[in-house]
């Protein structure tokens, strides 16, 4: 990467807002084994935007609760600790997305793909002894966030790459490498590092197309979830290519892509959750 390109990407990443402090605190709490639901409630209640949006989701027809929920503490009782954590994180990520961009990038479809990948990655983490479901959800949610940076700050280059990818059915990350000189995985990792996520999560985002270079439970879950989300047409993030699982991932996950889909039950629940979260 040339110094000029490196500086251009750094400037683009610097233009993205920081993760809200309340959500950063929520992520910290998820890593504390002594965290209680009350700890989580106290953090969320200090952020009126997150509070209102969580209550909107809780009271939606999707959950069909018998009476209206008016407090975060009651929401935790009805939906559970983990669902509220994931909702808060999703709200933060969605809040950074601009619906309109000069690149012509479909943010709604991107969002469905990212949320679906997050939900599936969390589900797949349960198959592995050394995978943290929350880390897998976060990595799945953010794995393509570099596309958002390109769409907002390098729209001309991103539009050319999208057109090239769609013209011949090739992978968007390869088109970006040809057009820009770097793909969205690199930029997404720079952003995750700016947001001070754990090194393993940053590394997973950076290399989520280089399957032969990574061998971790987090990577296996996110890589597999990304392919499943594309295979089942759960949203569209600009990359139509579905890749077979490499040997290291097959070994960790216990089967091929088709075998994992067949043995994991109904994946549509992850897509339904994604559609719900996307509406907030």
C-alpha positions in Angstrom: 0.0 0.0 0.0 1.4 3.4 -1.0 1.8 6.2 1.6 -0.7 8.2 -0.4 -3.3 5.4 -0.2 -2.6 4.7 3.4 -3.2 8.4 4.3 -6.4 8.4 2.3 -7.7 5.4 4.2 -6.7 6.8 7.6 -8.5 10.0 6.8 -11.6 8.1 5.8 -11.6 6.0 9.0 -11.0 9.1 11.1 -14.1 10.6 9.6 -16.3 7.9 11.1 -17.8 8.7 14.5 -16.7 6.9 17.6 -18.8 4.2 19.1 -21.2 5.7 21.7 -19.7 5.5 25.2 -22.8 3.7 26.5 -22.3 0.9 24.0 -18.6 0.7 24.7 -19.5 0.2 28.3 -22.1 -2.4 27.4 -19.4 -4.3 25.5 -17.1 -4.1 28.6 -19.9 -5.4 30.8 -20.4 -8.4 28.6 -16.8 -9.5 29.3 -17.3 -9.2 33.1 -18.5 -12.5 34.5 -19.8 -10.7 37.6 -22.0 -8.4 35.5 -25.7 -8.4 36.5 -28.8 -7.4 34.5 -29.1 -4.4 36.8 -25.6 -3.2 35.7 -26.7 -3.4 32.1 -29.9 -1.6 32.8 -28.2 1.3 34.5 -25.9 1.9 31.5 -28.7 1.7 29.0 -31.0 4.0 30.9 -28.4 6.8 30.8 -28.6 6.8 27.0 -32.1 8.0 26.0 -31.7 7.1 22.3 -30.8 3.5 23.0 -33.5 3.2 25.6 -36.3 4.4 23.3 -35.2 2.2 20.4 -34.9 -0.9 22.6 -38.4 -0.3 23.9 -39.7 0.2 20.4 -38.4 -3.2 19.4 -39.7 -4.9 22.6 -43.1 -3.6 21.9 -43.2 -4.5 18.3 -45.6 -7.1 16.9 -42.6 -9.4 16.4 -42.6 -10.3 20.1 -46.4 -10.0 20.6 -46.1 -9.3 24.4 -49.4 -9.2 26.3 -48.8 -5.7 27.6 -46.6 -2.7 26.8 -43.2 -2.7 28.3 -42.2 0.8 29.6 -38.8 0.2 31.2 -35.5 -1.4 30.3 -35.5 -3.5 33.4 -38.8 -5.1 32.3 -37.4 -5.5 28.8 -34.4 -7.5 30.2 -36.9 -9.8 32.0 -38.9 -10.4 28.8 -36.2 -10.6 26.2 -33.2 -11.7 28.3 -29.7 -10.3 29.0 -28.1 -11.4 25.7 -30.8 -10.1 23.4 -30.7 -6.7 25.0 -26.9 -6.6 24.7 -27.1 -7.5 21.0 -29.9 -4.9 20.4 -27.9 -2.1 22.0 -24.8 -3.0 19.9 -27.0 -3.2 16.7 -28.6 0.2 17.5 -25.1 1.8 17.7 -23.9 0.3 14.4 -27.1 1.1 12.6 -27.0 4.7 13.9 -23.8 5.3 12.0 -25.2 4.3 8.7 -26.2 7.0 6.2 -29.1 5.7 4.0 -27.9 7.7 1.0 -24.5 7.7 -0.6 -23.0 8.7 -3.9 -21.7 5.2 -4.5 -25.2 3.8 -5.0 -24.5 1.2 -2.2 -27.7 -0.4 -0.9 -27.3 0.2 2.8 -30.6 -1.6 3.7 -29.4 -4.8 2.1 -26.0 -4.4 3.6 -27.5 -4.1 7.0 -29.6 -7.2 6.6 -26.6 -9.2 5.5 -24.4 -7.9 8.4 -27.1 -8.5 11.1 -27.8 -12.0 9.6 -24.1 -12.9 9.7 -23.9 -11.7 13.3 -26.8 -13.8 14.4 -25.6 -16.9 12.6 -22.0 -16.4 13.9 -23.4 -16.3 17.4 -25.4 -19.5 16.8 -22.3 -21.3 15.3 -20.2 -20.3 18.3 -22.2 -22.7 20.3 -20.7 -25.6 18.3 -17.2 -24.6 19.4 -15.7 -25.0 22.9 -13.4 -21.9 22.6 -15.7 -19.4 20.8 -17.3 -16.5 22.7 -20.9 -16.0 21.2 -20.8 -12.3 21.9 -17.5 -11.8 20.2 -18.8 -13.8 17.3 -21.9 -11.6 17.1 -19.8 -8.4 17.2 -17.3 -9.6 14.5 -20.2 -10.8 12.3 -21.9 -7.4 12.7 -18.8 -5.4 11.8 -17.1 -7.7 9.4 -18.1 -5.6 6.3 -18.2 -2.2 8.0 -15.3 -1.1 5.8 -17.9 -0.9 2.9 -19.7 1.8 4.8 -16.4 3.8 5.1 -15.8 3.4 1.4 -19.4 4.4 0.5 -19.2 7.6 2.6 -15.7 8.8 2.1 -14.5 7.2 -1.2 -17.8 6.9 -3.1 -16.3 7.3 -6.6 -13.8 4.5 -6.2 -16.4 2.3 -4.4 -18.9 2.8 -7.2 -16.4 1.7 -9.8 -15.6 -1.4 -7.8 -19.3 -2.2 -7.3 -19.9 -1.9 -11.0 -16.9 -4.1 -11.9 -18.0 -6.8 -9.4 -21.5 -6.8 -10.7 -20.5 -6.8 -14.4 -18.6 -10.0 -14.2 -19.9 -11.6 -11.0 -16.5 -11.4 -9.3 -15.9 -10.7 -5.6 -16.2 -7.1 -4.5 -13.1 -7.3 -2.3 -11.0 -8.3 -5.4 -12.6 -5.5 -7.4 -11.7 -3.0 -4.6 -8.1 -4.3 -4.6 -7.9 -3.6 -8.3 -9.7 -0.3 -8.2 -8.5 1.3 -5.0 -5.5 -0.8 -4.0 -7.0 -2.1 -0.7 -10.3 -3.8 0.2 -13.0 -3.2 2.8 -11.6 -5.8 5.1 -8.4 -3.7 5.7 -10.5 -0.5 6.3 -12.9 -2.3 8.5 -10.1 -3.6 10.7 -8.7 0.0 10.9 -12.1 1.1 12.1 -12.4 -1.7 14.7 -9.0 -0.8 16.0 -10.0 2.8 16.3 -13.0 1.7 18.3 -10.6 -0.3 20.5 -12.0 -3.8 20.0 -9.9 -6.8 21.0 -7.0 -7.7 18.7 -8.4 -11.1 17.8 -11.6 -9.4 16.6 -9.7 -6.8 14.6 -7.6 -9.5 13.1 -10.6 -11.6 12.1 -12.2 -8.6 10.3 -8.8 -7.8 8.6 -8.4 -11.3 7.2 -12.0 -12.6 6.7 -11.2 -13.3 3.0 -7.8 -14.9 3.6 -9.1 -18.2 4.9 -5.8 -20.0 4.7 -4.1 -17.6 7.1 -6.4 -17.7 10.1 -7.1 -20.6 12.4 -9.3 -19.5 15.4 -12.7 -20.3 16.6 -13.8 -16.6 16.1 -12.6 -16.6 12.6 -14.2 -20.0 11.8 -17.6 -18.8 13.1 -17.6 -15.5 11.3 -16.2 -16.9 8.0 -18.8 -19.7 8.0 -21.7 -17.3 9.0 -20.7 -14.9 6.2 -20.9 -17.7 3.6 -24.2 -19.1 5.0 -25.8 -15.6 4.9 -24.8 -15.2 1.3 -25.8 -18.7 0.4 -29.3 -18.3 1.8 -29.7 -14.8 0.3 -30.0 -13.1 3.7 -29.5 -9.6 2.5 -26.8 -8.5 0.0 -23.6 -6.7 0.9 -22.3 -6.2 -2.7 -20.4 -9.6 -2.9 -22.4 -12.4 -4.6 -19.6 -15.0 -4.3 -20.1 -17.9 -1.9 -16.8 -19.7 -1.1 -16.5 -23.3 0.1 -15.1 -23.7 3.6 -11.3 -24.2 3.7 -10.0 -27.3 5.5 -9.1 -25.5 8.7 -12.6 -24.1 9.0 -14.2 -27.5 8.1 -12.2 -29.1 10.8 -13.2 -26.6 13.5 -16.9 -26.4 12.4 -17.3 -30.2 11.9 -18.4 -30.2 8.3 -18.8 -28.5 4.9 -21.0 -25.5 4.4 -23.9 -27.6 3.2 -23.5 -30.0 6.2 -23.4 -27.2 8.7 -26.5 -25.6 7.2 -28.3 -29.0 7.3 -27.3 -29.7 10.9 -27.9 -26.2 12.4 -31.7 -26.2 12.3 -33.8 -23.3 10.9 -31.5 -20.4 10.0 -34.5 -18.2 9.1 -34.8 -17.1 12.8 -31.5 -15.2 12.4 -32.9 -13.5 9.3 -36.1 -12.6 11.0 -34.1 -11.1 13.9 -32.0 -9.2 11.4 -35.1 -7.7 9.8 -36.4 -6.7 13.2 -33.2 -5.1 14.3 -32.8 -3.3 10.9 -36.2 -1.5 11.4 -34.8 0.3 14.5 
